């Protein structure tokens, strides 16, 4: 379908807009971080642990020392993540619509965070 194709074509001139440049950098940073952390690319199902709250709309996925949290719900959520720190690439935190403060991760609607954890998994980012 021609309309779908035309709507899907990348408009490289939009990279001059700050929001588009930030999104491209975010994806580049995620790719760079993924290459640094072997546990993220481990495809074994038993190497990950998923916890979610269907009603609130959040989900966490932990693989080794990496915890990814996302809020797919319409309201902000706060999740306890003791012993976690922001993952970063070149000093840029891998947070979008999220803040980490005192062991609490706040995720706005559509927020996502990539964190590094050092302790044994506990809910919500670990074993439930």
C-alpha positions in Angstrom: 0.0 0.0 0.0 1.5 3.3 -1.1 0.1 5.4 1.7 1.7 3.1 4.4 5.0 3.2 2.6 5.0 7.0 2.4 4.0 7.3 6.0 6.9 5.0 7.0 9.7 6.7 5.1 12.3 8.3 7.4 12.6 12.0 7.1 16.3 12.5 7.8 15.9 16.3 7.7 13.9 16.0 11.0 17.1 15.0 12.8 17.7 18.7 13.2 14.8 18.9 15.6 15.9 18.3 19.2 13.3 15.7 20.1 14.2 13.6 17.0 17.9 13.9 17.7 17.4 12.9 21.3 15.4 9.8 20.3 18.1 8.8 17.8 20.8 9.2 20.5 18.6 7.1 22.9 18.5 4.2 20.5 22.2 4.5 19.8 22.9 4.5 23.5 20.7 1.4 24.0 22.6 -0.4 21.3 26.0 0.6 22.7 24.9 -0.6 26.2 23.6 -3.8 24.8 27.0 -4.5 23.2 28.7 -3.9 26.6 26.6 -6.3 28.6 26.6 -9.9 27.5 23.7 -10.9 29.8 21.3 -8.8 27.7 22.0 -10.8 24.6 21.6 -14.2 26.4 18.6 -15.7 24.7 17.9 -18.4 27.3 14.5 -18.0 28.9 15.8 -19.2 32.3 18.3 -16.3 32.3 15.7 -13.7 32.7 13.0 -12.9 35.3 9.9 -10.9 34.5 7.6 -9.3 37.0 4.6 -7.2 36.1 1.4 -5.6 37.4 -1.3 -5.9 34.7 -3.6 -3.4 36.5 -1.0 -0.7 36.9 0.7 -1.5 33.5 4.3 -1.8 34.6 6.8 -4.6 33.7 10.3 -5.3 34.7 12.8 -7.7 33.1 16.0 -8.7 34.8 18.9 -10.4 33.1 21.9 -10.8 35.3 22.8 -7.4 36.7 20.6 -5.4 34.3 17.1 -4.4 35.1 14.8 -2.9 32.5 11.5 -1.3 33.8 8.7 0.1 31.7 5.4 1.7 32.4 2.8 0.9 29.8 0.0 2.3 31.9 -1.7 5.7 31.9 -0.5 6.8 35.4 2.9 7.3 37.1 4.1 4.4 39.1 6.8 4.1 41.8 8.8 0.9 42.1 11.2 0.0 44.9 14.6 -0.9 43.3 17.1 -1.1 46.2 20.7 -1.5 45.3 20.1 -0.1 41.8 21.9 2.7 39.9 21.3 4.2 36.5 22.9 2.5 33.6 24.7 5.0 31.4 26.6 5.4 28.1 29.1 8.2 27.9 27.6 9.7 31.1 24.1 9.8 29.7 21.6 7.9 31.9 19.4 5.3 30.1 16.2 6.8 31.5 13.2 8.2 29.6 10.3 9.6 31.5 11.8 8.1 34.6 13.7 9.2 37.8 15.6 7.2 40.3 15.9 8.6 43.8 16.7 6.8 47.0 15.9 3.3 45.9 12.6 4.4 44.3 12.1 4.4 40.5 9.4 6.7 39.3 8.1 5.9 35.8 5.7 8.2 34.1 3.3 7.0 31.4 5.4 5.4 28.7 8.5 5.8 30.9 11.4 3.3 30.7 14.6 2.9 32.7 17.6 0.7 32.3 19.3 0.1 35.7 22.3 -1.8 37.0 21.6 -3.9 40.1 24.2 -5.4 42.4 22.1 -7.4 44.9 20.1 -10.6 44.6 16.8 -10.1 42.8 13.8 -9.1 44.8 10.3 -8.0 43.6 9.4 -6.0 41.5 12.6 -6.3 39.6 13.5 -9.8 40.6 11.9 -12.9 42.1 8.3 -12.7 43.2 
